[in-house]
Amino acid sequence: MAQDEDHIDLRGDGRIVLYKREGLKNPKWQVRIRVPNANGYKVVSTKTDNRREAERFALDLYEDIYIHVKAGGTINSKTFKQVFDEWEKATKTLSPTRQGGSWDATVARLRTTALPYFGSKRIDSLNSASFNEYWMWRKANYSKKPPTNGTLRREYTCLRPLLRFAYTKGYISKIPDIEPPKAKAERRATFTLAEWQKIYKASKKWLEEGEDLATWRDRFVAWQSFLILANTGMRVGELRTLRWKDLRTVKTDMGNRLIAYVRGKTGARECVFQSGAEDYVKRLYDLRVEELKEDRKQQEKAAKKDAKTEKKSIKKSEKSDEKDPRPDPDEFVTAHKNGKPIITMKRSFYALLKFAKVPEEYHGSRRTIYSLRHFYATQRLSHETSPFLLAKQMGTSVEMLEKFYGHTVTSALAAEVSKSNRSKTTTDNKKYPFE
């Protein structure tokens, strides 16, 4: 046993080293442990100044860590909560999620679901069986109603980035194989045509009511967004990240059509607006122009005030006869006044349903903003749109259309895949439509 007064190598091979820190009045023994086939080392306090007690503590700890690493763990194991807290801080510096949304919703979901269950467990001890037990626990522990398999699959999607973070930090040696519960193919919550007409009719009064409540802008942008979603089949995240530069028009045999270049979970694609739906985008564009004009007026007013105070002349470029300002091509189509993207419109969505007296549930499923995408799909299929072309438009597959819209897709209609025709199109060479 190699040793000096304040430095003891218990095994003589550097694997278990006891030492005391210099400069302390009553130092406790510290232990530094290395084990074979593990990167780095672990340092902890023995919490005693008694050498024999410290030696026993160090030997027992070495044995525990050695067995843990041999079973596939890591030497510097952390609890799920420790990793969660570290990951939560890291998300503040990350770009938006792949769907263009905020990480806050992902973090919040795990905080209320996975964290209470896994919190004190060592993250490198979790395996497939651990998550199978977790799914069972979730179905037995809930606040209002048992989570569906679809809900658990969404939780699984939230867990993956946390586990990838743990892997890149070296807290786990591999990402465990997780088999989330299989979701049943359920009819997607949508709207009947009569319900949609009811919502459309109620929207005018709903917007007018917003003027008195100082929520007109939020309601106006939300309503135009809902109309766009119901007339394109875009995903919510795809609209959220849509910029003015992503829009262009094309000429077809049936007139001009607005095209949007969207980025979604299945990759980038071009999405065609229904005829007349370009008006909803134009309204958002006009709103933005008016806001920018008002901003410029305020700037001119401030400049005149400064010039008067300093007895300077106003530059000609500051006069109000300039051309109307335009939104920056990189600005989001659905944005706040400051140009930042609107992350969620859930409150406006449910407020509108309540105002229109349309129930939030449909066939036992709660309607969400995604119901507008499902409404678009059912309407297009009921008008005998080719499932092949519709799948390309929505960034999905014919199989998924048949799986979730089987009440609309028939075998005869699906057969159109082999005989669908496209209208000839010519690009109008416009980067975005309102030049």
Protein Blocks (a to p, Z undefined) as FASTA:
>chain_A
ZZdfklccfkonopaccdddehiabdcdddddddehiehjddddehiabfklmmmmmmmm
mmmmmmmmmnopafkbcdfklmmmmmmmmmmmpccdfkopafklmmmmmmmmmmmmmmmp
cfklpcfklmmmmmmmmmmgcfkbccdfklmmmmmmmmmmmmmmmmmnopafbdcddddd
dddddddddddfklmmmmmmmmmmmmmmmmmnopmmmmmmmmmmmmmmmmnopafklmmm
pcfklgccdddfkbpcdddddddfkopcdddddehjlmmmmmmmmmmmmmmmmmmmmmmm
mmmmmmmmnopacdfklpckbccddddfkbcfbdcfkopacfbfklmmmmmmmmnopafb
eghiacdfklmmmmmmmmmmmnopafklmmmmnopafklmmmmmmmmmcfklmmmmmmcc
cdddddehiabfkZZ
